[in-house]
Amino acid sequence: MPAFPRPRFGFGTRPTESPSVGQDEPDAPQIDIVESHGLRWINLGRAGRAEIAWVQEHFDFHALDYEDVTSRNQRPKVDVYDEYLFVVLHFPHYDKTVGRLNALELDVFVGPDFVLTIPNRPLRTIDYLFSRVEGREDERERHFSRGPGYLLYRIVDECVDASFPMLRKIGNKLEQLEEDIFEGRSKEIVRDISNVKQEIINFRKIVRPQRTALKDLNAARRYLVEDQELYFDDINDASERVWDTLENFKEVAEALEGSNESVLAHAQSDSLKVLTAITVIVLPLTLLASIWGMNVRVPGEGESHPFYLLIGVMLALLGTMVWWFRRNDLL
């Protein structure tokens, strides 16, 4: 890989403040910075033109990296350069406007004395972590004193762990669906099963390509001290737990869908069985009524006693057939 000059930042000692650049100007870049122990974390509020122009002014990154930052279809990856790392990661984000899970992209540049994070949309996990290190000295000591590699680990680890509350919600939905199926709400929950299956599919689409990129984060070990080399293995373990949970949820959702279809089919079968039994019972009665209702001479015509006898035969036949169907559990 070609060597690039270090960022044009003056990393001198200064108070651990987090100034926001151009907060009062609508077109000014949204840049938040916090510095401690010779390490600076720069967090961009968005990946707009003003923010990208600010990064280009202060850093000499490869042109392809800037293109990847502005691209909307970039896959998760880790690019290793002589002077820095460029990391692209995707994390699940529930979009309330459309009511579904979408992928939120986080681009990270890591150098020997800086970490630059660029989410394509506001990422609550990053904002919360940044506010902690910005406002508390002990958090800055914890996250900044071990170098940029450890800070990268903390950022990625927080984002990966944010997936577990989402998985718990999906798990609760599956449990509720299972209860509803056997409480007689099979018809009403068909759409709910479809929605939860779609959530699981979207989650898997985000996590699947991410697994390879997280394994490639081992390249950041050059920014770690010796006793910290296992940290990125911890991220991989968490990612595998997320994937295993999604695999389990996928099987559970498919099983619930099959069970729901079986319950619906069983209910439909019971209805057809009852209708069939009624048809068979009524058929001989209809036959008798049709015979004695023909416009031809029949035995007993013009007399009242044969009429009552015929009604009695029909009632006896009806009772016998109902008894037989119930005895054989067909009605």
C-alpha positions as protocol buffer text, in pm:
chain_id: "A"
residue {
  index: 1
  type: MET
  ca { x: 0 y: 0 z: 0 }
}
residue {
  index: 2
  type: PRO
  ca { x: 128 y: 354 z: -68 }
}
residue {
  index: 3
  type: ALA
  ca { x: 229 y: 563 z: 227 }
}
residue {
  index: 4
  type: PHE
  ca { x: 25 y: 875 z: 300 }
}
residue {
  index: 5
  type: PRO
  ca { x: 131 y: 1170 z: 511 }
}
residue {
  index: 6
  type: ARG
  ca { x: -1 y: 1195 z: 862 }
}
residue {
  index: 7
  type: PRO
  ca { x: -304 y: 1413 z: 928 }
}
residue {
  index: 8
  type: ARG
  ca { x: -246 y: 1784 z: 922 }
}
residue {
  index: 9
  type: PHE
  ca { x: -355 y: 1813 z: 1282 }
}
residue {
  index: 10
  type: GLY
  ca { x: -154 y: 1977 z: 1556 }
}
residue {
  index: 11
  type: PHE
  ca { x: -170 y: 1728 z: 1836 }
}
residue {
  index: 12
  type: GLY
  ca { x: -29 y: 1950 z: 2103 }
}
residue {
  index: 13
  type: THR
  ca { x: -134 y: 1933 z: 2464 }
}
residue {
  index: 14
  type: ARG
  ca { x: -450 y: 2123 z: 2537 }
}
residue {
  index: 15
  type: PRO
  ca { x: -747 y: 2084 z: 2772 }
}
residue {
  index: 16
  type: THR
  ca { x: -975 y: 1789 z: 2715 }
}
residue {
  index: 17
  type: GLU
  ca { x: -1256 y: 1989 z: 2564 }
}
residue {
  index: 18
  type: SER
  ca { x: -1500 y: 1895 z: 2295 }
}
residue {
  index: 19
  type: PRO
  ca { x: -1570 y: 2208 z: 2092 }
}
residue {
  index: 20
  type: SER
  ca { x: -1842 y: 2191 z: 1831 }
}
residue {
  index: 21
  type: VAL
  ca { x: -1742 y: 2361 z: 1513 }
}
residue {
  index: 22
  type: GLY
  ca { x: -1997 y: 2595 z: 1361 }
}
residue {
  index: 23
  type: GLN
  ca { x: -2295 y: 2497 z: 1570 }
}
residue {
  index: 24
  type: ASP
  ca { x: -2473 y: 2826 z: 1502 }
}
residue {
  index: 25
  type: GLU
  ca { x: -2424 y: 2815 z: 1126 }
}
residue {
  index: 26
  type: PRO
  ca { x: -2669 y: 2594 z: 936 }
}
residue {
  index: 27
  type: ASP
  ca { x: -2418 y: 2504 z: 664 }
}
residue {
  index: 28
  type: ALA
  ca { x: -2117 y: 2469 z: 891 }
}
residue {
  index: 29
  type: PRO
  ca { x: -1970 y: 2119 z: 942 }
}
residue {
  index: 30
  type: GLN
  ca { x: -2095 y: 1932 z: 1246 }
}
residue {
  index: 31
  type: ILE
  ca { x: -1765 y: 1830 z: 1405 }
}
residue {
  index: 32
  type: ASP
  ca { x: -1719 y: 1723 z: 1768 }
}
residue {
  index: 33
  type: ILE
  ca { x: -1369 y: 1673 z: 1906 }
}
residue {
  index: 34
  type: VAL
  ca { x: -1239 y: 1543 z: 2236 }
}
residue {
  index: 35
  type: GLU
  ca { x: -871 y: 1494 z: 2317 }
}
residue {
  index: 36
  type: SER
  ca { x: -681 y: 1326 z: 2596 }
}
residue {
  index: 37
  type: HIS
  ca { x: -344 y: 1151 z: 2640 }
}
residue {
  index: 38
  type: GLY
  ca { x: -225 y: 1269 z: 2298 }
}
residue {
  index: 39
  type: LEU
  ca { x: -518 y: 1097 z: 2127 }
}
residue {
  index: 40
  type: ARG
  ca { x: -801 y: 1281 z: 1955 }
}
residue {
  index: 41
  type: TRP
  ca { x: -1146 y: 1148 z: 1875 }
}
residue {
  index: 42
  type: ILE
  ca { x: -1321 y: 1339 z: 1599 }
}
residue {
  index: 43
  type: ASN
  ca { x: -1688 y: 1255 z: 1552 }
}
residue {
  index: 44
  type: LEU
  ca { x: -1881 y: 1391 z: 1256 }
}
residue {
  index: 45
  type: GLY
  ca { x: -2249 y: 1447 z: 1309 }
}
residue {
  index: 46
  type: ARG
  ca { x: -2324 y: 1351 z: 950 }
}
residue {
  index: 47
  type: ALA
  ca { x: -2153 y: 1267 z: 622 }
}
residue {
  index: 48
  type: GLY
  ca { x: -2252 y: 1588 z: 443 }
}
residue {
  index: 49
  type: ARG
  ca { x: -2054 y: 1794 z: 197 }
}
residue {
  index: 50
  type: ALA
  ca { x: -1938 y: 2039 z: 462 }
}
residue {
  index: 51
  type: GLU
  ca { x: -1812 y: 1758 z: 686 }
}
residue {
  index: 52
  type: ILE
  ca { x: -1630 y: 1578 z: 403 }
}
residue {
  index: 53
  type: ALA
  ca { x: -1471 y: 1907 z: 294 }
}
residue {
  index: 54
  type: TRP
  ca { x: -1352 y: 1962 z: 651 }
}
residue {
  index: 55
  type: VAL
  ca { x: -1197 y: 1614 z: 662 }
}
residue {
  index: 56
  type: GLN
  ca { x: -1026 y: 1667 z: 325 }
}
residue {
  index: 57
  type: GLU
  ca { x: -883 y: 1994 z: 456 }
}
residue {
  index: 58
  type: HIS
  ca { x: -733 y: 1838 z: 767 }
}
residue {
  index: 59
  type: PHE
  ca { x: -642 y: 1485 z: 650 }
}
residue {
  index: 60
  type: ASP
  ca { x: -467 y: 1330 z: 351 }
}
residue {
  index: 61
  type: PHE
  ca { x: -671 y: 1015 z: 304 }
}
residue {
  index: 62
  type: HIS
  ca { x: -692 y: 821 z: -21 }
}
residue {
  index: 63
  type: ALA
  ca { x: -944 y: 953 z: -274 }
}
residue {
  index: 64
  type: LEU
  ca { x: -1114 y: 612 z: -288 }
}
residue {
  index: 65
  type: ASP
  ca { x: -1181 y: 632 z: 85 }
}
residue {
  index: 66
  type: TYR
  ca { x: -1365 y: 961 z: 42 }
}
residue {
  index: 67
  type: GLU
  ca { x: -1563 y: 800 z: -238 }
}
residue {
  index: 68
  type: ASP
  ca { x: -1655 y: 511 z: -9 }
}
residue {
  index: 69
  type: VAL
  ca { x: -1766 y: 751 z: 264 }
}
residue {
  index: 70
  type: THR
  ca { x: -2011 y: 923 z: 32 }
}
residue {
  index: 71
  type: SER
  ca { x: -2127 y: 597 z: -129 }
}
residue {
  index: 72
  type: ARG
  ca { x: -2457 y: 449 z: -12 }
}
residue {
  index: 73
  type: ASN
  ca { x: -2387 y: 91 z: -118 }
}
residue {
  index: 74
  type: GLN
  ca { x: -2050 y: 23 z: 42 }
}
residue {
  index: 75
  type: ARG
  ca { x: -2001 y: -323 z: 194 }
}
residue {
  index: 76
  type: PRO
  ca { x: -1835 y: -367 z: 536 }
}
residue {
  index: 77
  type: LYS
  ca { x: -1458 y: -388 z: 500 }
}
residue {
  index: 78
  type: VAL
  ca { x: -1120 y: -298 z: 650 }
}
residue {
  index: 79
  type: ASP
  ca { x: -858 y: -127 z: 431 }
}
residue {
  index: 80
  type: VAL
  ca { x: -504 y: -121 z: 567 }
}
residue {
  index: 81
  type: TYR
  ca { x: -268 y: 164 z: 471 }
}
residue {
  index: 82
  type: ASP
  ca { x: 78 y: 244 z: 594 }
}
residue {
  index: 83
  type: GLU
  ca { x: -39 y: 545 z: 794 }
}
residue {
  index: 84
  type: TYR
  ca { x: -394 y: 458 z: 889 }
}
residue {
  index: 85
  type: LEU
  ca { x: -683 y: 210 z: 875 }
}
residue {
  index: 86
  type: PHE
  ca { x: -1013 y: 269 z: 700 }
}
residue {
  index: 87
  type: VAL
  ca { x: -1303 y: 68 z: 842 }
}
residue {
  index: 88
  type: VAL
  ca { x: -1657 y: 44 z: 706 }
}
residue {
  index: 89
  type: LEU
  ca { x: -1913 y: -125 z: 929 }
}
residue {
  index: 90
  type: HIS
  ca { x: -2291 y: -164 z: 922 }
}
residue {
  index: 91
  type: PHE
  ca { x: -2514 y: -185 z: 1227 }
}
residue {
  index: 92
  type: PRO
  ca { x: -2890 y: -248 z: 1256 }
}
residue {
  index: 93
  type: HIS
  ca { x: -3103 y: 56 z: 1321 }
}
residue {
  index: 94
  type: TYR
  ca { x: -3480 y: 60 z: 1370 }
}
residue {
  index: 95
  type: ASP
  ca { x: -3629 y: 329 z: 1149 }
}
residue {
  index: 96
  type: LYS
  ca { x: -3955 y: 440 z: 1311 }
}
residue {
  index: 97
  type: THR
  ca { x: -4062 y: 634 z: 1002 }
}
residue {
  index: 98
  type: VAL
  ca { x: -4095 y: 314 z: 796 }
}
residue {
  index: 99
  type: GLY
  ca { x: -4128 y: 70 z: 1087 }
}
residue {
  index: 100
  type: ARG
  ca { x: -3846 y: -164 z: 986 }
}
residue {
  index: 101
  type: LEU
  ca { x: -3479 y: -242 z: 1047 }
}
residue {
  index: 102
  type: ASN
  ca { x: -3228 y: -73 z: 819 }
}
residue {
  index: 103
  type: ALA
  ca { x: -2850 y: -74 z: 800 }
}
residue {
  index: 104
  type: LEU
  ca { x: -2670 y: 228 z: 943 }
}
residue {
  index: 105
  type: GLU
  ca { x: -2317 y: 272 z: 811 }
}
residue {
  index: 106
  type: LEU
  ca { x: -2025 y: 378 z: 1028 }
}
residue {
  index: 107
  type: ASP
  ca { x: -1697 y: 479 z: 863 }
}
residue {
  index: 108
  type: VAL
  ca { x: -1390 y: 495 z: 1087 }
}
residue {
  index: 109
  type: PHE
  ca { x: -1039 y: 623 z: 1015 }
}
residue {
  index: 110
  type: VAL
  ca { x: -778 y: 513 z: 1268 }
}
residue {
  index: 111
  type: GLY
  ca { x: -427 y: 655 z: 1287 }
}
residue {
  index: 112
  type: PRO
  ca { x: -145 y: 655 z: 1542 }
}
residue {
  index: 113
  type: ASP
  ca { x: -291 y: 952 z: 1729 }
}
residue {
  index: 114
  type: PHE
  ca { x: -649 y: 995 z: 1610 }
}
residue {
  index: 115
  type: VAL
  ca { x: -980 y: 816 z: 1558 }
}
residue {
  index: 116
  type: LEU
  ca { x: -1229 y: 970 z: 1314 }
}
residue {
  index: 117
  type: THR
  ca { x: -1588 y: 839 z: 1310 }
}
residue {
  index: 118
  type: ILE
  ca { x: -1835 y: 925 z: 1033 }
}
residue {
  index: 119
  type: PRO
  ca { x: -2186 y: 776 z: 1064 }
}
residue {
  index: 120
  type: ASN
  ca { x: -2404 y: 824 z: 757 }
}
residue {
  index: 121
  type: ARG
  ca { x: -2691 y: 903 z: 995 }
}
residue {
  index: 122
  type: PRO
  ca { x: -2696 y: 990 z: 1367 }
}
residue {
  index: 123
  type: LEU
  ca { x: -2599 y: 678 z: 1563 }
}
residue {
  index: 124
  type: ARG
  ca { x: -2726 y: 688 z: 1919 }
}
residue {
  index: 125
  type: THR
  ca { x: -2462 y: 448 z: 2050 }
}
residue {
  index: 126
  type: ILE
  ca { x: -2177 y: 665 z: 1919 }
}
residue {
  index: 127
  type: ASP
  ca { x: -2338 y: 985 z: 2050 }
}
residue {
  index: 128
  type: TYR
  ca { x: -2385 y: 831 z: 2394 }
}
residue {
  index: 129
  type: LEU
  ca { x: -2028 y: 703 z: 2414 }
}
residue {
  index: 130
  type: PHE
  ca { x: -1889 y: 1035 z: 2291 }
}
residue {
  index: 131
  type: SER
  ca { x: -2089 y: 1232 z: 2548 }
}
residue {
  index: 132
  type: ARG
  ca { x: -1951 y: 1006 z: 2823 }
}
residue {
  index: 133
  type: VAL
  ca { x: -1587 y: 1057 z: 2730 }
}
residue {
  index: 134
  type: GLU
  ca { x: -1653 y: 1426 z: 2672 }
}
residue {
  index: 135
  type: GLY
  ca { x: -1806 y: 1492 z: 3008 }
}
residue {
  index: 136
  type: ARG
  ca { x: -1614 y: 1262 z: 3243 }
}
residue {
  index: 137
  type: GLU
  ca { x: -1243 y: 1257 z: 3313 }
}
residue {
  index: 138
  type: ASP
  ca { x: -1246 y: 894 z: 3427 }
}
residue {
  index: 139
  type: GLU
  ca { x: -1404 y: 787 z: 3096 }
}
residue {
  index: 140
  type: ARG
  ca { x: -1136 y: 973 z: 2901 }
}
residue {
  index: 141
  type: GLU
  ca { x: -872 y: 804 z: 3111 }
}
residue {
  index: 142
  type: ARG
  ca { x: -1030 y: 467 z: 3047 }
}
residue {
  index: 143
  type: HIS
  ca { x: -1077 y: 503 z: 2671 }
}
residue {
  index: 144
  type: PHE
  ca { x: -787 y: 726 z: 2561 }
}
residue {
  index: 145
  type: SER
  ca { x: -494 y: 614 z: 2775 }
}
residue {
  index: 146
  type: ARG
  ca { x: -456 y: 281 z: 2591 }
}
residue {
  index: 147
  type: GLY
  ca { x: -416 y: 418 z: 2240 }
}
residue {
  index: 148
  type: PRO
  ca { x: -628 y: 442 z: 1925 }
}
residue {
  index: 149
  type: GLY
  ca { x: -665 y: 66 z: 1888 }
}
residue {
  index: 150
  type: TYR
  ca { x: -840 y: 36 z: 2222 }
}
residue {
  index: 151
  type: LEU
  ca { x: -1064 y: 334 z: 2145 }
}
residue {
  index: 152
  type: LEU
  ca { x: -1162 y: 167 z: 1817 }
}
residue {
  index: 153
  type: TYR
  ca { x: -1240 y: -151 z: 2010 }
}
residue {
  index: 154
  type: ARG
  ca { x: -1462 y: 40 z: 2254 }
}
residue {
  index: 155
  type: ILE
  ca { x: -1653 y: 210 z: 1971 }
}
residue {
  index: 156
  type: VAL
  ca { x: -1714 y: -110 z: 1774 }
}
residue {
  index: 157
  type: ASP
  ca { x: -1789 y: -312 z: 2088 }
}
residue {
  index: 158
  type: GLU
  ca { x: -2057 y: -65 z: 2198 }
}
residue {
  index: 159
  type: CYS
  ca { x: -2219 y: -75 z: 1853 }
}
residue {
  index: 160
  type: VAL
  ca { x: -2216 y: -456 z: 1840 }
}
residue {
  index: 161
  type: ASP
  ca { x: -2359 y: -485 z: 2192 }
}
residue {
  index: 162
  type: ALA
  ca { x: -2642 y: -249 z: 2092 }
}
residue {
  index: 163
  type: SER
  ca { x: -2777 y: -535 z: 1879 }
}
residue {
  index: 164
  type: PHE
  ca { x: -2866 y: -749 z: 2182 }
}
residue {
  index: 165
  type: PRO
  ca { x: -3159 y: -532 z: 2305 }
}
residue {
  index: 166
  type: MET
  ca { x: -3303 y: -550 z: 1951 }
}
residue {
  index: 167
  type: LEU
  ca { x: -3265 y: -928 z: 1956 }
}
residue {
  index: 168
  type: ARG
  ca { x: -3442 y: -948 z: 2292 }
}
residue {
  index: 169
  type: LYS
  ca { x: -3738 y: -757 z: 2147 }
}
residue {
  index: 170
  type: ILE
  ca { x: -3756 y: -997 z: 1854 }
}
residue {
  index: 171
  type: GLY
  ca { x: -3738 y: -1290 z: 2097 }
}
residue {
  index: 172
  type: ASN
  ca { x: -4026 y: -1143 z: 2301 }
}
residue {
  index: 173
  type: LYS
  ca { x: -4231 y: -1107 z: 1982 }
}
residue {
  index: 174
  type: LEU
  ca { x: -4173 y: -1471 z: 1896 }
}
residue {
  index: 175
  type: GLU
  ca { x: -4279 y: -1582 z: 2245 }
}
residue {
  index: 176
  type: GLN
  ca { x: -4596 y: -1373 z: 2221 }
}
residue {
  index: 177
  type: LEU
  ca { x: -4674 y: -1516 z: 1879 }
}
residue {
  index: 178
  type: GLU
  ca { x: -4640 y: -1869 z: 2013 }
}
residue {
  index: 179
  type: GLU
  ca { x: -4892 y: -1791 z: 2288 }
}
residue {
  index: 180
  type: ASP
  ca { x: -5133 y: -1629 z: 2043 }
}
residue {
  index: 181
  type: ILE
  ca { x: -5125 y: -1929 z: 1809 }
}
residue {
  index: 182
  type: PHE
  ca { x: -5255 y: -2166 z: 2076 }
}
residue {
  index: 183
  type: GLU
  ca { x: -5506 y: -1915 z: 2212 }
}
residue {
  index: 184
  type: GLY
  ca { x: -5710 y: -1925 z: 1894 }
}
residue {
  index: 185
  type: ARG
  ca { x: -5576 y: -1612 z: 1722 }
}
residue {
  index: 186
  type: SER
  ca { x: -5417 y: -1793 z: 1429 }
}
residue {
  index: 187
  type: LYS
  ca { x: -5595 y: -1587 z: 1163 }
}
residue {
  index: 188
  type: GLU
  ca { x: -5508 y: -1253 z: 1324 }
}
residue {
  index: 189
  type: ILE
  ca { x: -5134 y: -1316 z: 1365 }
}
residue {
  index: 190
  type: VAL
  ca { x: -5052 y: -1418 z: 1008 }
}
residue {
  index: 191
  type: ARG
  ca { x: -4935 y: -1062 z: 935 }
}
residue {
  index: 192
  type: ASP
  ca { x: -4743 y: -1046 z: 1265 }
}
residue {
  index: 193
  type: ILE
  ca { x: -4549 y: -1360 z: 1178 }
}
residue {
  index: 194
  type: SER
  ca { x: -4466 y: -1215 z: 837 }
}
residue {
  index: 195
  type: ASN
  ca { x: -4343 y: -890 z: 996 }
}
residue {
  index: 196
  type: VAL
  ca { x: -4116 y: -1061 z: 1248 }
}
residue {
  index: 197
  type: LYS
  ca { x: -3974 y: -1286 z: 974 }
}
residue {
  index: 198
  type: GLN
  ca { x: -3895 y: -974 z: 772 }
}
residue {
  index: 199
  type: GLU
  ca { x: -3715 y: -821 z: 1072 }
}
residue {
  index: 200
  type: ILE
  ca { x: -3503 y: -1134 z: 1110 }
}
residue {
  index: 201
  type: ILE
  ca { x: -3420 y: -1137 z: 738 }
}
residue {
  index: 202
  type: ASN
  ca { x: -3316 y: -770 z: 744 }
}
residue {
  index: 203
  type: PHE
  ca { x: -3107 y: -829 z: 1056 }
}
residue {
  index: 204
  type: ARG
  ca { x: -2931 y: -1122 z: 891 }
}
residue {
  index: 205
  type: LYS
  ca { x: -2862 y: -919 z: 577 }
}
residue {
  index: 206
  type: ILE
  ca { x: -2681 y: -663 z: 792 }
}
residue {
  index: 207
  type: VAL
  ca { x: -2488 y: -906 z: 1013 }
}
residue {
  index: 208
  type: ARG
  ca { x: -2379 y: -1162 z: 752 }
}
residue {
  index: 209
  type: PRO
  ca { x: -2122 y: -946 z: 560 }
}
residue {
  index: 210
  type: GLN
  ca { x: -2021 y: -778 z: 886 }
}
residue {
  index: 211
  type: ARG
  ca { x: -1871 y: -1096 z: 1028 }
}
residue {
  index: 212
  type: THR
  ca { x: -1581 y: -1100 z: 781 }
}
residue {
  index: 213
  type: ALA
  ca { x: -1508 y: -731 z: 835 }
}
residue {
  index: 214
  type: LEU
  ca { x: -1495 y: -773 z: 1212 }
}
residue {
  index: 215
  type: LYS
  ca { x: -1244 y: -1054 z: 1174 }
}
residue {
  index: 216
  type: ASP
  ca { x: -1033 y: -825 z: 957 }
}
residue {
  index: 217
  type: LEU
  ca { x: -1016 y: -577 z: 1246 }
}
residue {
  index: 218
  type: ASN
  ca { x: -716 y: -775 z: 1365 }
}
residue {
  index: 219
  type: ALA
  ca { x: -522 y: -531 z: 1148 }
}
residue {
  index: 220
  type: ALA
  ca { x: -581 y: -275 z: 1424 }
}
residue {
  index: 221
  type: ARG
  ca { x: -360 y: -480 z: 1656 }
}
residue {
  index: 222
  type: ARG
  ca { x: -66 y: -267 z: 1548 }
}
residue {
  index: 223
  type: TYR
  ca { x: -227 y: 14 z: 1751 }
}
residue {
  index: 224
  type: LEU
  ca { x: -263 y: -205 z: 2059 }
}
residue {
  index: 225
  type: VAL
  ca { x: -16 y: -290 z: 2330 }
}
residue {
  index: 226
  type: GLU
  ca { x: 67 y: -656 z: 2386 }
}
residue {
  index: 227
  type: ASP
  ca { x: -178 y: -724 z: 2669 }
}
residue {
  index: 228
  type: GLN
  ca { x: -471 y: -592 z: 2462 }
}
residue {
  index: 229
  type: GLU
  ca { x: -455 y: -825 z: 2164 }
}
residue {
  index: 230
  type: LEU
  ca { x: -754 y: -1031 z: 2277 }
}
residue {
  index: 231
  type: TYR
  ca { x: -997 y: -740 z: 2269 }
}
residue {
  index: 232
  type: PHE
  ca { x: -1094 y: -779 z: 1904 }
}
residue {
  index: 233
  type: ASP
  ca { x: -1150 y: -1150 z: 1960 }
}
residue {
  index: 234
  type: ASP
  ca { x: -1414 y: -1043 z: 2212 }
}
residue {
  index: 235
  type: ILE
  ca { x: -1589 y: -843 z: 1935 }
}
residue {
  index: 236
  type: ASN
  ca { x: -1585 y: -1149 z: 1709 }
}
residue {
  index: 237
  type: ASP
  ca { x: -1735 y: -1360 z: 1987 }
}
residue {
  index: 238
  type: ALA
  ca { x: -2016 y: -1107 z: 2037 }
}
residue {
  index: 239
  type: SER
  ca { x: -2079 y: -1096 z: 1661 }
}
residue {
  index: 240
  type: GLU
  ca { x: -2100 y: -1476 z: 1647 }
}
residue {
  index: 241
  type: ARG
  ca { x: -2348 y: -1473 z: 1937 }
}
residue {
  index: 242
  type: VAL
  ca { x: -2562 y: -1227 z: 1743 }
}
residue {
  index: 243
  type: TRP
  ca { x: -2546 y: -1450 z: 1434 }
}
residue {
  index: 244
  type: ASP
  ca { x: -2625 y: -1767 z: 1631 }
}
residue {
  index: 245
  type: THR
  ca { x: -2923 y: -1594 z: 1792 }
}
residue {
  index: 246
  type: LEU
  ca { x: -3051 y: -1486 z: 1451 }
}
residue {
  index: 247
  type: GLU
  ca { x: -3012 y: -1841 z: 1321 }
}
residue {
  index: 248
  type: ASN
  ca { x: -3216 y: -1966 z: 1616 }
}
residue {
  index: 249
  type: PHE
  ca { x: -3481 y: -1698 z: 1564 }
}
residue {
  index: 250
  type: LYS
  ca { x: -3502 y: -1789 z: 1195 }
}
residue {
  index: 251
  type: GLU
  ca { x: -3574 y: -2152 z: 1282 }
}
residue {
  index: 252
  type: VAL
  ca { x: -3825 y: -2053 z: 1550 }
}
residue {
  index: 253
  type: ALA
  ca { x: -4008 y: -1816 z: 1313 }
}
residue {
  index: 254
  type: GLU
  ca { x: -4029 y: -2084 z: 1045 }
}
residue {
  index: 255
  type: ALA
  ca { x: -4155 y: -2335 z: 1301 }
}
residue {
  index: 256
  type: LEU
  ca { x: -4418 y: -2090 z: 1428 }
}
residue {
  index: 257
  type: GLU
  ca { x: -4532 y: -2022 z: 1073 }
}
residue {
  index: 258
  type: GLY
  ca { x: -4564 y: -2396 z: 1012 }
}
residue {
  index: 259
  type: SER
  ca { x: -4752 y: -2444 z: 1339 }
}
residue {
  index: 260
  type: ASN
  ca { x: -4986 y: -2158 z: 1259 }
}
residue {
  index: 261
  type: GLU
  ca { x: -5059 y: -2302 z: 916 }
}
residue {
  index: 262
  type: SER
  ca { x: -5126 y: -2641 z: 1076 }
}
residue {
  index: 263
  type: VAL
  ca { x: -5370 y: -2485 z: 1323 }
}
residue {
  index: 264
  type: LEU
  ca { x: -5549 y: -2303 z: 1042 }
}
residue {
  index: 265
  type: ALA
  ca { x: -5560 y: -2620 z: 831 }
}
residue {
  index: 266
  type: HIS
  ca { x: -5691 y: -2818 z: 1127 }
}
residue {
  index: 267
  type: ALA
  ca { x: -5967 y: -2563 z: 1189 }
}
residue {
  index: 268
  type: GLN
  ca { x: -6057 y: -2570 z: 822 }
}
residue {
  index: 269
  type: SER
  ca { x: -6059 y: -2949 z: 828 }
}
residue {
  index: 270
  type: ASP
  ca { x: -6298 y: -2950 z: 1123 }
}
residue {
  index: 271
  type: SER
  ca { x: -6532 y: -2715 z: 938 }
}
residue {
  index: 272
  type: LEU
  ca { x: -6525 y: -2932 z: 627 }
}
residue {
  index: 273
  type: LYS
  ca { x: -6587 y: -3243 z: 839 }
}
residue {
  index: 274
  type: VAL
  ca { x: -6897 y: -3091 z: 996 }
}
residue {
  index: 275
  type: LEU
  ca { x: -7029 y: -2971 z: 660 }
}
residue {
  index: 276
  type: THR
  ca { x: -6970 y: -3314 z: 509 }
}
residue {
  index: 277
  type: ALA
  ca { x: -7150 y: -3486 z: 796 }
}
residue {
  index: 278
  type: ILE
  ca { x: -7449 y: -3251 z: 761 }
}
residue {
  index: 279
  type: THR
  ca { x: -7462 y: -3318 z: 387 }
}
residue {
  index: 280
  type: VAL
  ca { x: -7459 y: -3696 z: 438 }
}
residue {
  index: 281
  type: ILE
  ca { x: -7729 y: -3676 z: 706 }
}
residue {
  index: 282
  type: VAL
  ca { x: -7960 y: -3457 z: 501 }
}
residue {
  index: 283
  type: LEU
  ca { x: -7914 y: -3655 z: 178 }
}
residue {
  index: 284
  type: PRO
  ca { x: -8144 y: -3955 z: 261 }
}
residue {
  index: 285
  type: LEU
  ca { x: -8403 y: -3722 z: 409 }
}
residue {
  index: 286
  type: THR
  ca { x: -8399 y: -3518 z: 94 }
}
residue {
  index: 287
  type: LEU
  ca { x: -8430 y: -3836 z: -111 }
}
residue {
  index: 288
  type: LEU
  ca { x: -8741 y: -3952 z: 80 }
}
residue {
  index: 289
  type: ALA
  ca { x: -8902 y: -3610 z: 58 }
}
residue {
  index: 290
  type: SER
  ca { x: -8830 y: -3594 z: -314 }
}
residue {
  index: 291
  type: ILE
  ca { x: -8985 y: -3936 z: -381 }
}
residue {
  index: 292
  type: TRP
  ca { x: -9311 y: -3863 z: -199 }
}
residue {
  index: 293
  type: GLY
  ca { x: -9317 y: -3514 z: -346 }
}
residue {
  index: 294
  type: MET
  ca { x: -9330 y: -3627 z: -710 }
}
residue {
  index: 295
  type: ASN
  ca { x: -9634 y: -3543 z: -921 }
}
residue {
  index: 296
  type: VAL
  ca { x: -9726 y: -3911 z: -968 }
}
residue {
  index: 297
  type: ARG
  ca { x: -9934 y: -4152 z: -769 }
}
residue {
  index: 298
  type: VAL
  ca { x: -9750 y: -4292 z: -464 }
}
residue {
  index: 299
  type: PRO
  ca { x: -9862 y: -4536 z: -189 }
}
residue {
  index: 300
  type: GLY
  ca { x: -10071 y: -4366 z: 77 }
}
residue {
  index: 301
  type: GLU
  ca { x: -10159 y: -4069 z: -137 }
}
residue {
  index: 302
  type: GLY
  ca { x: -10461 y: -3882 z: -7 }
}
residue {
  index: 303
  type: GLU
  ca { x: -10438 y: -4034 z: 343 }
}
residue {
  index: 304
  type: SER
  ca { x: -10298 y: -3873 z: 660 }
}
residue {
  index: 305
  type: HIS
  ca { x: -10157 y: -4182 z: 837 }
}
residue {
  index: 306
  type: PRO
  ca { x: -9883 y: -4256 z: 577 }
}
residue {
  index: 307
  type: PHE
  ca { x: -9770 y: -3891 z: 608 }
}
residue {
  index: 308
  type: TYR
  ca { x: -9708 y: -3920 z: 983 }
}
residue {
  index: 309
  type: LEU
  ca { x: -9546 y: -4258 z: 927 }
}
residue {
  index: 310
  type: LEU
  ca { x: -9308 y: -4105 z: 672 }
}
residue {
  index: 311
  type: ILE
  ca { x: -9220 y: -3818 z: 911 }
}
residue {
  index: 312
  type: GLY
  ca { x: -9147 y: -4074 z: 1184 }
}
residue {
  index: 313
  type: VAL
  ca { x: -8920 y: -4275 z: 953 }
}
residue {
  index: 314
  type: MET
  ca { x: -8733 y: -3960 z: 857 }
}
residue {
  index: 315
  type: LEU
  ca { x: -8687 y: -3855 z: 1221 }
}
residue {
  index: 316
  type: ALA
  ca { x: -8568 y: -4204 z: 1316 }
}
residue {
  index: 317
  type: LEU
  ca { x: -8325 y: -4203 z: 1026 }
}
residue {
  index: 318
  type: LEU
  ca { x: -8200 y: -3859 z: 1127 }
}
residue {
  index: 319
  type: GLY
  ca { x: -8145 y: -3962 z: 1489 }
}
residue {
  index: 320
  type: THR
  ca { x: -7968 y: -4284 z: 1388 }
}
residue {
  index: 321
  type: MET
  ca { x: -7724 y: -4106 z: 1156 }
}
residue {
  index: 322
  type: VAL
  ca { x: -7647 y: -3831 z: 1410 }
}
residue {
  index: 323
  type: TRP
  ca { x: -7578 y: -4096 z: 1674 }
}
residue {
  index: 324
  type: TRP
  ca { x: -7351 y: -4289 z: 1440 }
}
residue {
  index: 325
  type: PHE
  ca { x: -7149 y: -3979 z: 1337 }
}
residue {
  index: 326
  type: ARG
  ca { x: -7101 y: -3873 z: 1698 }
}
residue {
  index: 327
  type: ARG
  ca { x: -7001 y: -4222 z: 1805 }
}
residue {
  index: 328
  type: ASN
  ca { x: -6726 y: -4221 z: 1541 }
}
residue {
  index: 329
  type: ASP
  ca { x: -6622 y: -3863 z: 1630 }
}
residue {
  index: 330
  type: LEU
  ca { x: -6725 y: -3734 z: 1289 }
}
residue {
  index: 331
  type: LEU
  ca { x: -6960 y: -3466 z: 1418 }
}
